[in-house]
Amino acid sequence: QVQLVESGGGLVQAGGSLRLSCAASGRIFSGYAMGWFRQAPGKEREFVATERWSGGPTYYADSVKGRFTISRDNAKNTVYLQMNSVKPEDTAVYYCAAARGTVGAVVRSVEYDYWGQGTQVTVSS
């Protein structure tokens, strides 16, 4: 069993930066994929970024490419989402997720097995 706890959300002005953290407990294996998703009010949950726990290529939604960076610290069992040049449309609840038994980039939420409780990010204009 894997537990994920996000932190770091809050209120930020447009153009500013924020770093989200996702602390994982339980057994995370190298074959896991780690992802960030977000859900704005009245909208479906959407993919933001993903990378494998073992490292390798990172993948981003077009809407955040060049502004957001996913990274991880295996020693701390933590995944991060660095958000730069944020925009009001980035306002959402951000979720961390883990997918087991997958290969390559995992961008569909249905492929993820474990989810955090979410952290609210609000970008003011």
PAZADO-654370 format. One record per residue (C-alpha): x, y, z; residue in one letter. Coordinates in pm, whole numbers, plus 32768, in hexadecimal, padded with zeros to 4 digits. Layout:
<pts>
<pt <X, Y, Z>, "a">
...
</pts>
This chain:
<pts>
<pt <8000, 8000, 8000>, "q">
<pt <807A, 815D, 7FA9>, "v">
<pt <800F, 829F, 804F>, "q">
<pt <8043, 83F1, 7FAB>, "l">
<pt <802B, 8541, 8058>, "v">
<pt <8040, 8687, 7F96>, "e">
<pt <80A8, 87D5, 8026>, "s">
<pt <8118, 8929, 7FB2>, "g">
<pt <7FD9, 89B0, 7F1C>, "g">
<pt <7F5B, 8B0C, 7F5F>, "g">
<pt <7F10, 8C5E, 7ECB>, "l">
<pt <8008, 8CF2, 7DD3>, "v">
<pt <7FFE, 8E18, 7CE7>, "q">
<pt <8005, 8DE6, 7B72>, "a">
<pt <816C, 8DCF, 7AFA>, "g">
<pt <81E3, 8D46, 7C45>, "g">
<pt <8265, 8BF1, 7CAD>, "s">
<pt <81FC, 8AD8, 7D90>, "l">
<pt <828F, 8984, 7DE1>, "r">
<pt <81AE, 8861, 7E35>, "l">
<pt <822E, 8732, 7EF0>, "s">
<pt <81A8, 85D0, 7EFC>, "c">
<pt <822A, 84F8, 8017>, "a">
<pt <8204, 8385, 7FD9>, "a">
<pt <81FB, 8278, 80E3>, "s">
<pt <81E5, 8104, 80B4>, "g">
<pt <829E, 8043, 7FAC>, "r">
<pt <82EE, 8106, 7E71>, "i">
<pt <839A, 802D, 7D6F>, "f">
<pt <8475, 80A4, 7C53>, "s">
<pt <836E, 8034, 7B5A>, "g">
<pt <826F, 812E, 7BDB>, "y">
<pt <820B, 8263, 7B1A>, "a">
<pt <81CA, 83A0, 7BE0>, "m">
<pt <80DE, 84A8, 7B5E>, "g">
<pt <803E, 85F5, 7BA8>, "w">
<pt <7EDA, 863F, 7B45>, "f">
<pt <7DF7, 8766, 7B86>, "r">
<pt <7C85, 87A8, 7B94>, "q">
<pt <7BE6, 88FD, 7B77>, "a">
<pt <7A80, 8940, 7BEA>, "p">
<pt <7985, 88B4, 7AF4>, "g">
<pt <7A92, 880B, 7A24>, "k">
<pt <7B18, 86AC, 7A04>, "e">
<pt <7C5F, 8644, 7AA0>, "r">
<pt <7D7A, 867E, 79A9>, "e">
<pt <7EDD, 8606, 7981>, "f">
<pt <7FF4, 86F8, 79D9>, "v">
<pt <8140, 863E, 79E7>, "a">
<pt <81DA, 84EA, 7A1C>, "t">
<pt <8325, 843A, 7A43>, "e">
<pt <838F, 82E1, 7AB2>, "r">
<pt <8406, 82A4, 7C13>, "w">
<pt <8547, 8214, 7B80>, "s">
<pt <8586, 8350, 7AB5>, "g">
<pt <858D, 8388, 7942>, "g">
<pt <84C2, 8469, 785D>, "p">
<pt <83BE, 8554, 78E7>, "t">
<pt <8275, 85A4, 783B>, "y">
<pt <8198, 86D5, 7859>, "y">
<pt <8048, 8751, 77E8>, "a">
<pt <806A, 8855, 76D7>, "d">
<pt <7FC7, 8956, 77B9>, "s">
<pt <80E4, 8946, 78B7>, "v">
<pt <820D, 88EB, 77DD>, "k">
<pt <832E, 89D9, 7814>, "g">
<pt <8298, 8A5D, 7959>, "r">
<pt <8275, 892D, 7A3D>, "f">
<pt <837F, 882E, 7A9B>, "t">
<pt <834D, 86DC, 7B3D>, "i">
<pt <8468, 864A, 7C07>, "s">
<pt <849F, 8554, 7D1F>, "r">
<pt <8585, 850D, 7E42>, "d">
<pt <858F, 8396, 7E6F>, "n">
<pt <8649, 83B1, 7FB8>, "a">
<pt <852C, 8480, 8044>, "k">
<pt <841C, 83BB, 7F90>, "n">
<pt <8399, 8505, 7F0F>, "t">
<pt <8325, 8582, 7DBD>, "v">
<pt <8318, 86F4, 7D6D>, "y">
<pt <8265, 87D5, 7C79>, "l">
<pt <8313, 8921, 7C45>, "q">
<pt <821B, 8A18, 7BB7>, "m">
<pt <82A8, 8B55, 7B18>, "n">
<pt <8200, 8C71, 7A5C>, "s">
<pt <80B1, 8C00, 7AE0>, "v">
<pt <7F70, 8C78, 7A41>, "k">
<pt <7E0D, 8C9D, 7AC8>, "p">
<pt <7DAA, 8B6E, 79F8>, "e">
<pt <7E9A, 8A9C, 7AC9>, "d">
<pt <7DA9, 8AC1, 7BEC>, "t">
<pt <7D3C, 8964, 7C55>, "a">
<pt <7D61, 8854, 7D56>, "v">
<pt <7EA5, 87A0, 7D07>, "y">
<pt <7EC4, 862B, 7D43>, "y">
<pt <7FF0, 8549, 7D56>, "c">
<pt <7FC7, 83E3, 7CDE>, "a">
<pt <808A, 82A1, 7CBA>, "a">
<pt <805D, 8192, 7BB4>, "a">
<pt <80EA, 8032, 7BD6>, "r">
<pt <8131, 7F38, 7AC7>, "g">
<pt <8148, 8034, 79AC>, "t">
<pt <8244, 808D, 78A2>, "v">
<pt <8294, 81D3, 77F9>, "g">
<pt <81D3, 8314, 7830>, "a">
<pt <8093, 82E5, 78F7>, "v">
<pt <7FA7, 8404, 78AD>, "v">
<pt <7E4F, 836F, 78E9>, "r">
<pt <7DC3, 838F, 7A47>, "s">
<pt <7D1F, 8236, 7A33>, "v">
<pt <7E78, 8197, 7A27>, "e">
<pt <7ED7, 8220, 7B7C>, "y">
<pt <7EA0, 8149, 7CAE>, "d">
<pt <7EE9, 8232, 7DCE>, "y">
<pt <7E82, 839D, 7E04>, "w">
<pt <7EC4, 84AC, 7EFF>, "g">
<pt <7DB7, 8584, 7F98>, "q">
<pt <7E0F, 86B3, 7EC4>, "g">
<pt <7E90, 880F, 7F0B>, "t">
<pt <7DE7, 8950, 7E9A>, "q">
<pt <7EA3, 8A43, 7DBB>, "v">
<pt <7E02, 8B94, 7D7A>, "t">
<pt <7E9E, 8C8C, 7C89>, "v">
<pt <7E25, 8DF2, 7CA2>, "s">
<pt <7E30, 8EDC, 7B79>, "s">
</pts>
